[in-house]
Amino acid sequence: MPRPLKRPEAPVDPYKLEPLPVGRPAAVYYRQSSEGQIGNISTTLQTVDMIEHLLRQGWVRESVHMIDMDAGVSGQKKIKDRPGMSMLYDLIERGQIGLVAAQDVDRFFRDVTMIETNIFIDACKRNNVKVMTPMMIYDFAHPIMGPSHIKMFREESQRAADYLEYQIRGRLVKARQRRDASGLWTGRKVLPGFMVDTRSHLPNGSLNPDFRKYKRFDLYADVLLRYYELFRANDGNFKKTWQQIDHDGPVFPEIPAGAVPEGFKVTDHLTRRSPFTGGLTPSQTGLAYMLTNVAYIGHWIHKSAIVQFNNHEAIVPLDLFMYAYNRLSPTDFYGQPNPDYVPYRPWIRHPKEERNQPPPTYAYLAYSDDLPEQPHKRLACIWNTYAGKYQYQLAQFPYKANVWNIRAEIVDSLVDGMLLERLEATTIDEALWQAALASHEQVDQGDIRRVQAAIRQAEQTKDNIIASLGLLTHPEMVGRAQARYEAAESELASLHEELTRLQSDDQQAQSLADARPVLETIIRRWSEVPREEKRSLFEQFATHLTISKITPRTKRLIVHWRDGSESERSSTHKSRGYFWDEADLEQLKRLFDNHVDQVDILKAFPGTTWKSLQERYAYRWNGDHYPTHYQGKRSYPRHACWQDTAEYQAEAAFKPPVPQHMMSYSPTDECVSACSVEAVKLMYRLASEWAKTKAA
C-alpha cells in the first residue's frame, strides 16, 4: 500500500516571536504576601494596571479573568495550597487561557526548591500558554527561544526566593527578632490595657528610656483588671466568667479622640462585639489568653518564652494574676508542669466503645423551632454519661448548653412506629417498581464487571510476585514476597466466591412476580430491620422531624413526609424527678402569689397534679410547707390535673377544623403517595436478602 502524502507545511521563522494570543482568554494573577499589604500601590499595579495593559494589547474586557484569591498568601506555598494559583493551574491544564499576566515573576513563586516553579513552567509549555510581565513575555513553547525563556524565568524566580531567604529572613527578620528579644516592641499587636511609647526622645531632647516599651492605658486597663476580679469572684469558673462578661459586660469602650497621648500607640485589633450589648468583648479564647498573659505583670515574651522579667510596668496585681494563671495554665513560667495548677473541673472523655447503646437512628434529622432567635435549629445527639443513654438535645451555644432534651430511645421508637404505618399504607407505583428493578439489575452487572476486573488484577499480582522471586536472595525479602503471594491468593478466592454469587441463577432469575409479594416480609419482620436501613427508608419517605416542648414532661414529635402531609405523636415523661426550668418555677411562684384560680394553674402545667404543684412550691419557697396563704378559687381535689377538669373536657369537645395542609397523616387516609425509586430499590434489596435466607 503506497504511503499517503500531505501538503508541505509553511516554513516557520524560528527566530520570530509568536504574536500574542489575543483570540484566547487571558488571566491576571494577583498575590500579596500579607494582609497588611493589601490595598497598597502594589495592589493597584497588579490589578488595575495589568488589566489596562492587556486591553491595550488587543484583549476585550470579557475575556480577561482576574484571579485575586491569593491576597495575603505566601509565594513559598505549593500550588495546591494557594486557591488562586490552584485555579490558574487548572485553567492552564484545561487549555482555557492562552496567556497569564502578573506584575512580576515573584508574584508567581518564591520557591527555594524550584519544584513548584518547574511544574508551572511545564504546564505552560505543554498547553502553549505565554507568561507576561511588564518587562518580558515568556514563551516556553517557542522552538528556538523557549529554553532561553525557561532559563530566564527560573533565574527570576530564584532571585525572588534568594531575596526572601537572605535579605528578608537573613537580615531584616533577624534584626527585628533581636530587638524583640531585648524587650522592645517591634510592631506586634498591642495588648489591650497597654499603649506603646513610640517617642525616641523626650520633649527636652534627651533619649527616652521607655522607647518602644509598654505603658498603662487606663481606659482599657481598668476593664481588664475587672475581668480578673470577676474570674476570682466566680471561683475560677472560666465559662461562667466569659458568659457574664459577654452578657453583662464590662466591655472595652470606644477610644475617644484625644484619649491616646501624642507619640503613643494602642491596640486597634479588637473587632469582636457582644451579641447582647454590642460592645467590644473578647472571645472565649481571647479571654483565656488575657488571663494567662504574663505581660500583664511586667514580663516580656519572645517566641513563647519569657526573655525579660519586669520589662515594663504591671497593670494586674501579682496575687490576682497568679490566681487566674494557676487555674488556667498547666505549665509554669518556664514551660515545666505547673505544680500549682488547679483546674476548675477536669473533664474526662470516656471512650465510645464503653457505651452499651447504639447511636440514635435519626441523628441530625431532628429539628426544633422552640428558639425564636434560631428557628429550625438542628438537635444535637449526645451521650448522657450519668444516665448511660443517648438523647436528642436542644442547645443554645455558647450561652445555654441544654434548653431541653429527650431520650433517643423514646424518639426512635415513635418515629419507627410512624414509618411502619407509612409503609403499611403506601402504594407502590408500577412504573416506579419497574424503574427500580431495572436499576437494580444494572447495578448487578456493574458489580460483576468490577469483580472480574479485580480478579484479573489479583492474578497479575501473583504473576509479578512469581517473576520477582528469581531476583530475590535476602531471606526477609523472600518472606515478604511469600506473604504478599498468600494475601493475593486469599483475595482471589474471596473474589471468585463473590463472582459466583453475583452470577448465580437465583440472583438473575428472580422475577418481578416472585419478588414483589416478598415485600410484605419487611412489615412482618420490621423489628429485624437494621437501624441503618430504617434511617434510609425514613430519608426516602420524609424530609425531617421536628420536636417541640409542650410541657416540662411532654414533647411533641412531627414527621414531615415528602408528599406534604405530617404525622404527629407526643411523649410524656413519666418520672416524677424531672428538673424544672427556672422560667417554669418563676411562673409557678407568680401564679400562687397572685392567687390565680386553681384551674388556670393546672392548665399552665398540664399533666401535673395539684398536689405536685403545691409540693414543688413548698420545697422551693415555703420551707417544705404548703402555701397556706393561697386564696385562689379551688374547684378540684388534690390529685386532679388539667385533664381531669371539666374545662379541659369542654375544650376537647370543641375542636376547630384543621386546615388541609396541616392535617396529620393517618394510615387510613385515602390519598397515599407512592414510594420513590430509591425507597423501592431499598425495600427490594431487603426483601431479596430475607427471601434468600428463608430458602437457605
FIMI-419048 format. One record per residue: residue in three letters; x, y, z of N, C-alpha, C in turn. Coordinates in steps of 0.05 Angstrom, whole numbers, plus 5000, padded with zeros to 4 digits. Layout:
<nodes>
ALAXYZXYZXYZ
...
</nodes>
This chain:
<nodes>
MET501749765000500050005000501850255000
PRO501450434981503150674980502750855004
ARG504850985013504751165036503351415028
PRO501351505044499851755037501551995040
LEU501052195023502552445023500852665034
LYS502052875043500553105054501853365044
ARG500353585047501253845037503653935054
PRO505754035042508054125058507354365076
GLU508354365100507854575119509354825112
ALA508155055117509455315112511855345130
PRO514055435120516455475137515955685158
VAL517055625182516755805205519455915212
ASP519456175215521956315223522456255253
PRO524456095260524856025288525656255305
TYR526656475293527556705309525456915312
LYS523156875300521057065301519156995325
LEU518657185342516857135364513957105355
GLU512556925368509756875361508057115370
PRO505957185355504257405364502757335389
LEU501757535403500257495427497657355421
PRO496857165437494357015432491857175440
VAL491357395427489057565435486457425429
GLY486457215413483957065407483156875429
ARG484956825448484456645471484256815496
PRO482656725516482456875541485156895555
ALA485357105572487757145588486957165617
ALA488957125635488557135663490557325676
VAL489757485695491557655711491657545739
TYR494057475747494557355774495457565793
TYR494057575816494757775837495457625863
ARG497557705876498357595902499757795919
GLN499057805945500457955965501257775987
SER503657825999504657636019503257656046
SER502157886053500857916079498458096076
GLU496658076095494258236094494758526097
GLY496958596111497658876114498359016088
GLN499258856068500058976042497659016023
ILE495358896030493058916012492159206011
GLY491859305987490859575983493059785979
ASN495659695980497759895975498259935945
ILE500360075938500860145910501359895893
SER502459685906502959435891500359305883
THR498259335899495659225892494659355866
THR494859615865493959755841495559675816
LEU498159645819499859555797499059285787
GLN498459105806497858825798495058785787
THR493258965793490458925785489659115763
VAL489359365770488359565750490259605727
ASP492859645733494759705712495159465693
MET495159215704495558985687493258935669
ILE490858985679488458945662488459155639
GLU489159405646489259615626491359545605
HIS493559435614495659365595494759145575
LEU493258945585492158745567490158855547
LEU488559045557486559165539487959325516
ARG490159445523491659595502492959405482
GLN493459155490494658965473492658835454
GLY490058875458488158765440486058585452
TRP486258525478484258355490481758525496
VAL479458385497476958515506476558455536
ARG475058635549474858605579473558345587
GLU471658245570470258005578472057755577
SER474257765563475957525561478357545579
VAL478457735597480657765617479557685644
HIS480757475656479857365682481757475703
MET480557585725482157685747482157465769
ILE484457365776484757165796486057295821
ASP484457355841485457515863484857375890
MET484857105890484256965915486656935933
ASP489057005924491456965939492457225954
ALA490557385962491257625978492057536006
GLY494557596014495557516040496557236040
VAL497357126017498356846016501356856007
SER503056706020505856706014506456565988
GLY508356665973509156545948510856295952
GLN511556225977513055985982511255735983
LYS508655775985506855545987506655405960
LYS505755155962505454995938503055085922
ILE502954995898500755075880498054995892
LYS497854755902495354655913494554785939
ASP496454915952495855055978495055345974
ARG495055435949494155715943491655705925
PRO489455805935486955795919487155915892
GLY488356155891488556295865490456155846
MET492856075856494755935838493655655830
SER492155525847490955265840488855305818
MET487255515820485355575799486755645772
LEU488855805774490355875750491555625737
TYR492655445753493855195742491755025728
ASP489355015739487254855727486454985700
LEU486355245698485655385673487755325652
ILE490255315660492455255641492254965632
GLU491854775650491754495642489254435625
ARG487154575628484754535612484754685586
GLY486854845581487154995557485155215554
GLN484155325576482155535575483255815573
ILE485855845575487156115572489556085554
GLY490356295541492756305524494956465536
LEU494456615557496556785569495756845598
VAL497856865615497456945642499357175648
ALA498357385661499957625666500157675695
ALA502457785704502857865731504858095732
GLN504858235754506558475756509558405755
ASP510258165766512958085766513057775770
VAL515357655764515557365767515257285796
ASP516157455815515957375843513157365853
ARG511157475837508357435844507557145841
PHE508857005823508156725818509356545840
PHE512056565844513456385862515756535876
ARG516156445901518656495915519656235926
ASP519756035909520355755917523355705916
VAL524555655939527355605941528055345927
THR526455135929526954875917526554875887
MET525055065876524355095848522654865837
ILE521554705855519854475846517254585835
GLU515854755850513354855840513655035815
THR515955175814516555345791516755175765
ASN518154945767518454775744515754635736
ILE514054575756511454465749509754675734
PHE509954925742508455135728509555175700
ILE512255175697513455215670512554985652
ASP512654735662511954505645509054525636
ALA507154605654504354635646503954845625
CYS505355075628505055285607506255195581
LYS508455045581509754955556507954755542
ARG506854565556505254355544502654475532
ASN501554675544499054785535499355045519
ASN501955115513502555355496501255605508
VAL501855645534500855885548503256065553
LYS502956315545505156515550504756645577
VAL507056745587507056885613508057165608
MET506457365616507157645611507657795637
THR509857945637510358145658510758415643
PRO510758635657511258895643513858915629
MET515858745637518458755625519058535605
MET517458325604518158085588515657925582
ILE515757795559513757595552515157325548
TYR514557135565515856875565514156685548
ASP515556565528514256365510515856105513
PHE514955935532516455695538516355485516
ALA514355505498513955315477515255405451
HIS516655625450517955725426520155535417
PRO520255465391522155265382525155335387
ILE525755595386528555675390528955815417
MET527256015423527556175446526356055471
GLY524855825468523555705492525455635514
PRO527655485508529555415530530755665543
SER531255875528532356115539530356255558
HIS527756255549525756375566525356215592
ILE525455955589525255785613527455845633
LYS529955875623532155935640531856215653
MET530956405637530656675648528456675670
PHE526256535665524056525685525056395711
ARG526656175708527656045732529556225747
GLU531256375732533156555746531656775761
GLU529556885749527957095763526656975788
SER525556735785524356605809526456555830
GLN528856475822530956415841531856675855
ARG532056885841532757145853530657235874
ALA528157195867525957265886526157095911
ALA526756835908527056665931529456735947
ASP531756795934534156875948533757135963
TYR532357325952531857575966530257525991
LEU528257355989526757296013528357146034
GLU530156966024531656806043533956956057
TYR535357126041537757246052537257536061
GLN535657686046535257966054533057996075
ILE530757866070528457896089528957736114
ARG529357476110529757296133532557326146
GLY534557346128537257346139538057606153
ARG536857836144537658086156535358226171
LEU533258286156531158446168529658296191
VAL528958046185527557896206529257846230
LYS531857786226533657736248534057996265
ALA534258216251534558466266532058526283
ARG529758466271527258506286527058316310
GLN527858076306527757876328529757956350
ARG532058066342534058146362532958366380
ARG531558556367530358776382528058666400
ASP526458486389524258376404525258216429
ALA527458076425528557916448529658096470
SER530358346463531358536484529058676499
GLY526558606493524358726507523158966495
LEU523659026469522659256456520359176437
TRP518359346435516159296417517059326388
THR516259136371517259126344514959136323
GLY512559216332510359226313508159026316
ARG508558856336506458656341503858796351
LYS501658646353499158756363499558846392
VAL498659076398498859186425496759056443
LEU497558946466495758816484493659016495
PRO491158936497489159116509489959176538
GLY489859426545490759516571493459666571
PHE494859636549497459776546497359966523
MET499360146523499960316500503060316497
VAL503960356473506860346467507860626464
ASP510060686478511360946476513260936451
THR512461066430513961066405515861316402
ARG516161466423517861706422520761626428
SER522461686409525361616413526661826432
HIS525662066433526762276450524562406466
LEU525262496490523362646507523162936497
PRO521063076506520763366498523163536503
ASN524863456524527163616530529563546513
GLY529263356494531363276476532963046484
SER532562946509534162716518532962456508
LEU534562246508533561986499531361876517
ASN529461756505527161646520527861366531
PRO528061326557528761066568526460856564
ASP524060956559521760776555521060746525
PHE522960816508522460796479521760506472
ARG519460476458518360216450517760026474
LYS516960146496516159996519513160026524
TYR512059826538509259836545508760026568
LYS506660186566505760356588502760306593
ARG501860366617499060306624497160496609
PHE495060376596492960536583490460506600
ASP489860706616487860696637485160616626
LEU484360706603481660656593481160356590
TYR483060206581482759916577483759756601
ALA485859866615486959716638484959676660
ASP483259876665481259846686479259626679
VAL478559596653476659386645478059116648
LEU480559096639481958846642482258756671
LEU482858946688483058876716480458776727
ARG478258876717475558786726475158496717
TYR476258416693475958146684477257946704
TYR479658016713481057846733479357826758
GLU478258046767476658046792474157876789
LEU472857886766470457716761471257426761
PHE473557356749474357076749474756966777
ARG475857126795476257046822473557036837
ALA471757226831469157226844467556986836
ASN467956876812466556636803467956386810
ASP469856396829471256166839472756016817
GLY473856166798475456036777473855906755
ASN471255956754469555836733469856006708
PHE471555916689472156076666469756116648
LYS468255906643465955926625463856116636
LYS463356106662461456286674462356566672
THR464956616676466156886675465756996647
TRP466456836627466256946599463357006592
GLN461456826600458656876594457657126608
GLN458557176632457757416647458857666633
ILE461357656624462557886610461057936584
ASP460457726569459257746543456357846546
HIS455057776568452257846571451858116585
ASP453558166605453158406622455458606621
GLY457758526610460058706610461758656634
PRO463758826639464359076625465559026597
VAL465259226580466259206553468559406550
PHE470259356530472259556523470959796509
PRO471160036520469860266508471160346482
GLU469660496466470760616442472760836451
ILE474960846438477061036445476361316434
PRO475861506451475061776441477561916431
ALA477062126415479262286405480662426428
GLY483262416427484862546448485462376472
ALA484362126473484861956496487661836495
VAL488861806472491561696469493461926467
PRO495461946485497362166484498962156458
GLU499962386450501462406425504062256428
GLY504662096408507161936409506661656420
PHE504261586427503661316437501761176418
LYS501860906420500160746402498760536420
VAL496160496414494560306429493460096410
THR492159896421491159676405488959766385
ASP489059646361486959706342485859456329
HIS486259226342485458966330482958846343
LEU481758986362479358886375476958936357
THR475658726348473358756330470958596339
ARG471358406357469158226365467258376384
ARG464658376378462658516393460658316405
SER459758376429457758206443455058226429
PRO453757996424451058006412448958116431
PHE449658156457447758256476448058556480
THR450458646484450958926490451959086465
GLY453058946446454259076423456959206428
GLY457959166452460559286459462859096452
LEU465259196452467659036446468258856470
THR468158596465468758396486470558186474
PRO472158056490473957836480472357586475
SER473357426456472257156453473156976476
GLN472156726476473056546498476056506497
THR477056456473479956416471481456666478
GLY480456896469481757146475481857206505
LEU479757146519479657196548481657006562
ALA481856756553483856576565486656676561
TYR487256786538489956896533490457136551
MET488357306555488757536572489257456601
LEU487857256611488157176639490657036645
THR492156946624494656796628497056936616
ASN496757176606498957316592500757456613
VAL503257366616504957466636505857756631
ALA505157856607505758136601504258326620
TYR502058236631500458406649501658436677
ILE503758266683505258316708508158406701
GLY508558506677511058636670513158476656
HIS512558216650514558056636514158066606
TRP516358016591516358036562516857756549
ILE515157696529515257426517516357456489
HIS518157276482519257256454519356956447
LYS518056886425517856616416516856426438
SER514656516451513256356471514956306496
ALA516956466501518556436525519056706537
ILE519256716564519756976578522757036574
VAL523357256562526157336557526957576574
GLN524957726584525657956601523557966624
PHE524557926649522857956672522758246680
ASN520358336689520058616698520958806677
ASN520058756653520958926630519459186629
HIS516959196638515359436638513559436663
GLU511959646666510259666690507959466688
ALA507259346710505059156712502459306716
ILE500259186705497659316709495759136724
VAL496658886732494958706747496658626772
PRO495458636796496958536820497858246817
LEU500158186829501257926825499457706837
ASP498357746860496657536872494157486855
LEU492957696844490557656828491257516801
PHE493657586790494457456765495057156770
MET496457096791497156816797494756646803
TYR492656766814490156616819489056516792
ALA488956696772487856616746489856436732
TYR492456496733494456336719494456046728
ASN494356006754494555736765492055566760
ARG489855696752487455546745487055506715
LEU488655636699488355616670490855506656
SER493155526668495655446654496755196667
PRO496954976652498154736663501254746664
THR502554956653505454986655506055246670
ASP508555246681509455486696510755676677
PHE512155876688513456086671515655976654
TYR516655736661518955626646518155386629
GLY515555356625514655136608514554866621
GLN515154846647515054596662512254556673
PRO511554316680508854266693508454446717
ASN506154576717505554776738504754626763
PRO506354636784505654486809503254606823
ASP502554856817500254986830497754986812
TYR497854826791495554826772493054706786
VAL490954866786488454786799486154836779
PRO485654646762483454686743480754686757
TYR478954846746476354866759474854606760
ARG474754466737473554206736474754046713
PRO476353846719477553686698475353526684
TRP475553506658473653356642474853106631
ILE473552876636474552616627472752516605
ARG473852476582472252376560472452066560
HIS470151946562470051656563470051546534
PRO471351326528471451226501468651126492
LYS468051166467465451086456464950786458
GLU467150626459466850336460465450246485
GLU465550416506464350336532461250376532
ARG460150506512457350566511455850306504
ASN453750256519452250006515449750036498
GLN449550256483447250306466448250406438
PRO446850326417447650426390446950726388
PRO448150866370447551156366444651186357
PRO443451416361440651466352440251416322
THR438051286316437451216288437151466271
TYR435851676281435151906265436752146274
ALA439352096281441152316289441452516267
TYR441252776274441653006256439553026235
LEU437252886239434952926222432653066237
ALA433153126263431153246280431753536285
TYR429653706284429953996288427854096308
SER428154346316426254466335426054756328
ASP423654866333423055156329422555296356
ASP423555176378422955286404424655526411
LEU426755586395428455816400427656026379
PRO426156246387425256446367427556566351
GLU429856606364432056736350433656536333
GLN433056276336434456076320432355876310
PRO430655956291428655766281429855536266
HIS428455306266429355066253432154986262
LYS432554986288435154916300435454616300
ARG437654516289438154236289438854136317
LEU437653916326438153806352440753646353
ALA442253686374444653536378444053256388
CYS445753066382445452786392447852736410
ILE447352726436449552706455449152456473
TRP451352376486451352146504451252256533
ASN449152176547448752256575450352056592
THR452652136602454351956617452951866643
TYR451552046656450351976682448051766678
ALA446351816657444151626653444951386636
GLY447251406622448051186605446351146581
LYS445351376569443551356546444151586527
TYR443451546502443551766482441051936485
GLN441252186478438952366478439252586457
TYR436852666447436752896429436553146447
GLN438253346441438453576459438353836443
LEU436754026452436654296441438554466457
ALA440554576443442554736456442655006444
GLN443355206460443655486451446455576458
PHE448355476443451155536448451755826441
PRO453555966455455055856477453855916504
TYR451355996505450256106530448655906546
LYS447455706533445955506548446255246533
ALA447755066546448354806533445954626531
ASN443954656549441654486549439154646554
VAL437554686533434954816536432954606544
TRP432854376530431354146538432553906523
ASN431853666533432753426519430653206522
ILE430952996506429152776506430752526499
ARG430152306512431652056507431451966478
ALA433651876467433651796439431851546434
GLU431851366454430251126451427251186449
ILE426351396462423551476460422851586433
VAL424651766423424151886396424351666375
ASP426351496376426751296355424351106353
SER423351026377421050836377418550966365
LEU418051226371415751356360416051396329
VAL418351476320418851506292418651246277
ASP419751036289419450766277416550686273
GLY414950746293412050686290410750836268
MET411351096266410151256244411151176217
LEU413751096215414751006190413550736182
LEU413150556201411850306195408950346185
GLU407550526197404850586188404850686159
ARG406850856153407050956126407650736106
LEU409350546113409950316096407550146092
GLU405950096112403649926110401550056092
ALA401350316091399250446076400150556049
THR402750556044403750676019403450475996
THR402450575973402250405949404850435933
ILE405550225920408050225904407150255874
ASP407850475862407150525834408550325816
GLU407150225796408150015778410650125762
ALA410450375753412650485737415150515755
LEU414750605780417050625798418250355803
TRP416550155807417549885812419349785789
GLN418349825764419849735741422549885739
ALA422450145744424850305742426950215763
ALA425950165788427750075809428949805803
LEU427349625793428349355786430449365764
ALA429949525743431849555722434449675732
SER434249875749436650005761438149805777
HIS436649625792437949425809439549225792
GLU438349145769439748955752442249075739
GLN442049345733444349475722446649485742
VAL445949535768447949535788449249265791
ASP447649045788448748775790450848735768
GLN450248815743452048785721454648945725
GLY454249185736456649345743458349215764
ASP457149085784458648945804460148715793
ILE458948575773460248345761462748435746
ARG462548655731464848755717467048855736
ARG466148975758468149055778469648825789
VAL468248605797469548375809471348235788
GLN470448225763472148095743474748255739
ALA474648515739477048675737478848635761
ALA477648615785479348565809480648295808
ILE479348095796480547825793482947835775
ARG482647975752484848005734487248145747
GLN486648345763488848495776490248315797
ALA488648155812489847975832491547765819
GLU490647655796492247455782494847575771
GLN494647825761497147955752499048005775
THR498048065798499748105821501247845828
LYS499847615827501047365833503347305813
ASP502747355787504747305767507247485771
ASN506747735779509047915783510747815807
ILE509447715827510947625851512647375843
ILE511447195827512946955819515347035802
ALA514947235784517147315767519347445782
SER518747575805520847715820522247535839
LEU521347285844522647105863525447035854
GLY525947015828528546945818530647155824
LEU529747405829531647625834532147675863
LEU530747525881530947575910532847365922
THR534647465939536447285954536247325984
HIS535447565992535347616021532947466033
PRO533347326056531147166068528747336075
GLU529247576085526947746093525347836069
MET526747896047525247976023523647736012
VAL524847496013523347266004520947216021
GLY521247256048518947216065516747416060
ARG517447666055515447866049514047806022
ALA515547706002514247635977512347405980
GLN513047215997511246986002508747086016
ALA508947276036506647376049504747526030
ARG505947676011504347815992502847615973
TYR504347395966503047195948500747065962
GLU501046995988498846866003496547056006
ALA497047316010494847506012493447535986
ALA494947535963493647545937491947305932
GLU492847065940491246825937488746835953
SER488846935977486446955994484447145982
GLU485447375972483747575960482447455935
LEU483947305919482947185895480746985900
ALA481046835922478946635929476346775937
SER476546995952474147135960472847275937
LEU474447375917473247495894471847295877
HIS472847045874471446835859468846765872
GLU468746755899466246705913464246925908
GLU465147175908463247395903462247385875
LEU463947315855463147295828461047075824
THR461546845837459646625835456846705846
ARG456946855868454346945879452947135861
LEU454447325849453147515831452047385806
GLN453347175797452547045772450646805776
SER449846765801448146535807445446565794
ASP444146345788441546355774439446475791
ASP439646435818437546545835437646855835
GLN440046965832440347255832439147375807
GLN439647245784438847355758435947275751
ALA434947045761432346945751430047025769
GLN430647165791428447245808426647445794
SER424247385789422447555773420947745790
LEU419747935776418048135790415748005805
ALA414547805793412247675806413047535831
ASP415547425832416447285856417447475877
ALA418647695869419947875889418048065902
ARG416148165887414448375898412748295922
PRO411548055922410047975946411747945970
VAL414347895966416147855990416548116005
LEU415748345993416048596008414348606033
GLU412348436034410748426059412448326082
THR414648196076416448106097417648336113
ILE418048556099419148796113417348886136
ILE414748896130412848976151412648766172
ARG412548516164412148296184414648266202
ARG417048326191419448296207420748566211
TRP419148766216420049036220422149066242
SER421748916264423648936286426448836279
GLU426748686258429348586250430748766230
VAL429448966220430649146201432949306215
PRO435349306204437549456217436849746218
ARG438049886238437450166242438450336219
GLU440550246205441550396182439450386160
GLU438150156156436150136135433650296142
LYS432950296168430650456176431150756170
ARG433650836175434251116170434151176140
SER435050996124435051036095432151056085
LEU430350876095427550886088426251156096
PHE427051246121425951496130426751726112
GLU429251726103430151946086428751936059
GLN427851706050426451686024423551776027
PHE422351736050419551796053419152076066
ALA421052166082420652416098422952606093
THR422552856099424653056097426053106123
HIS424553126145425753166171423753116193
LEU424653146217423053106241423353356259
THR421053456269421153676288420153586315
ILE421453686336420653626364420253896378
SER418053916393417454156407416754086436
LYS417454276454416854236482414054356488
ILE412254186497409554276505409454346534
THR410354166551410554206580413254106588
PRO413954146614416554036623416753736619
ARG414453596618414553306615413753206587
THR412553376571411353286546412753416522
LYS413453256502414653346477412853246454
ARG412653406434411053346410412953296387
LEU412553066373414152986350412452996325
ILE413553126304412153146278414053056256
VAL413152856241414752766218413552906193
HIS415353036178414453176154415052996129
TRP412952886118413252706095413752866070
ARG414852726050415552866025413152936008
ASP410752816014408352885999406953126011
GLY408153246032406953486044405253426069
SER404653176074403053106098404853086123
GLU403653056146405053036171403952816189
SER405652696205404752506225405652616252
GLU403952606272404552726298404252526320
ARG406052536339405952376364406852546387
SER406152476411407152616435408152416454
SER410052506471411252336491411252486517
THR410352346538410252466565412252316583
HIS414052466594415952356612414652276638
LYS414752026646413251926669414751966696
SER417252026696418752046721417852296736
ARG417752266763416952496779419352666787
GLY421752576780424152716789425452886767
TYR423852976748424953136726425753416737
PHE427453546722428353806730426554026719
TRP425854216735424154446727426054666716
ASP425154796695426555026685426055266704
GLU427955446705427655686722425155846713
ALA424655856687422256006678419655876688
ASP419555606689417155476699416855526729
LEU419055516743418955566772417955846778
GLU419056036764418156316768415256356761
GLN414356216740411556236733409756106755
LEU410655886766409055756787408855936812
LYS411056066819411056246842409256486837
ARG409456596813407756826806404856756807
LEU404056526798401256446798400156406826
PHE401756276843400856236870400756506886
ASP402856666883402956916898400757116889
ASN399857096864397657266854394957146857
HIS394856906871392256776877390556726852
VAL391956636831390556556807388856306812
ASP386556286800384756056804386255796799
GLN385455586814386755326813386655206784
VAL384455246770384155126744386155246724
ASP386655516727388555646710391355556715
ILE391955496741394655396747395055116736
LEU392954946739393054676728393454686697
LYS392054876684392354896655395154986647
ALA396455146664399155236657401155006659
PHE400454796675402254566679400754316674
PRO399854256649398254016644399853766650
GLY398453566660399753316667400853306695
THR400753526710401753546737399453586756
THR399353426777397053446796397453686814
TRP395153766826395153996844396953946868
LYS397053696877398753626900401653666892
SER402453576868405253606860406053896858
LEU404254066848404854356845405254476873
GLN403554406892403854506919406454416932
GLU407154166927409654066938412054206926
ARG411954256900414154396887414454676898
TYR412254816903412355086914413355076943
ALA412454876958413354856986416354796988
TYR417254616970420154546971421954776964
ARG421054936944422755146934422655406949
TRP420255486959419955756970418755766998
ASN417655557008416055577033416955397055
GLY419555317054420655157076419254887080
ASP418454757058417154497058414354507070
HIS413154747070410354777080408554857057
TYR406154747056404254817035403655117036
PRO403155237013402555527012399755597024
THR399755617050397155677063396055957057
HIS397856127047396956397041395256407016
TYR395356197000393956196974390956226978
GLN389756426963386856486966385356456940
GLY386556326920385156286895382856086897
LYS381056096878378755916877379655626871
ARG378755436889379455156886376954996880
SER376954866857374654716848375054416847
TYR377654326850378254046846379953946868
PRO379953676873381553566895384553566889
ARG386053466909388953486907390153326885
HIS388953096878390152926859389252976830
ALA387753196826386753266799388953406784
CYS389053356757390753506739388953646718
TRP390153786699388653936680386753756664
GLN387653516657386053336641383653226656
ASP383553256683381253166699379153376702
THR379553616692377753836697375553846676
ALA373253966684371054006665371854206643
GLU373554396650374354586630375954456607
TYR377554256615379054116594377153956576
GLN375153826589373253666573371753846554
ALA371054086563369554266545371354356522
GLU373854406527375654486505376054256486
ALA376354006497376753776480374353716462
ALA371953776473369553726457369253906433
PHE370354146435370254346413373054376402
LYS373454266378376054296365375654426338
PRO376954646333376654786307377654606284
PRO376554636260377454476238380354526232
VAL381854316225384654336219384954386189
PRO386554586181387054636153388154386139
GLN387454366113388154126098391154086097
HIS392754316094395654286091396954216117
MET395554246140396654186166395653926177
MET393953786161392753536171394853326175
SER394853186198396852986203396252736186
TYR398252586179397952346163396852126180
SER395151966169394051736182394051506162
PRO394551246171394551026153391950976139
THR389751096149387151056136386551266115
ASP388351456110387851656090387451526063
GLU385651636048385151526021387351596002
CYS388451836003390551925985393251855997
VAL394651655987397151575997399251595974
SER401451725979403351765958404951515953
ALA406051495929407651265922410551295932
CYS412051075933414751085941416551225920
SER418851305928420851395909422351155898
VAL423751195876425250975864427250865884
GLU428651035899430650945918429450785940
ALA427050865949425650705970424950435960
VAL423950415935423250155924425649975922
LYS427950095912430349935910431249835937
LEU431050005958431949915984430149695995
MET427549715991425749506001426149255985
TYR426649275959427149045942429648895952
ARG431749035959434148905969433748765995
LEU432348896014431748776039430048526035
ALA427948536019426248306014427848086001
SER429648145982431147935969433047795988
GLU434347956006436047826026434547646045
TRP432247726054430647556071429647316057
ALA428947346031427947116015430146906012
LYS432646996007434846806004435446676031
THR435146826053435646696080433546486085
LYS431046536078428846346082429346096065
ALA430146136039430645906022432945736032
ALA434945856043437245706054436445546078
</nodes>
